[in-house]
Amino acid sequence: MSEDTSMGDSRDINTAILERLEKVVESLQENSIQMGKLLAVHNEKLDKQDRIDAVLFEKVESLHREVNRQSTDIKKGCERDIKKIDERLRLMEKKMWSIFGGLAIISFLVSPVGQRILKPLSESSQSRLTHTIGSGIIGSVVMPPSEFS
């Protein structure tokens, strides 16, 4: 009987161990199923985030292209404005030097040194004019004022 009892006890122990192992296996299967669901949800979220990232990167690239285009336009506009200002400054500079040259000539002619140079020239031209006018007069006719009416 002792053998039957010991065999019975060992069967009970084996049955208990088997039941426990079955519960552990069931628990592991449930955990595996839950883990699979979590991984599926996680993969779905990663895919969704990848799509969002792709859209965001496209927007960033689009903005980058737009900023580059606008900065190029602004640069061209600034260069154009600088050229226009440079042309205007050159024109003003030419006018300024022309005015300066004219003022220098006038200042020289008005100065005592310039007057000494001009005096002999003006005297000779006046004497020529006087000589020409004096010899060109033939006679003058004077009409009384009553003749005009």
Beta strands, then each sheet from edge to edge (+ up, - down):
end
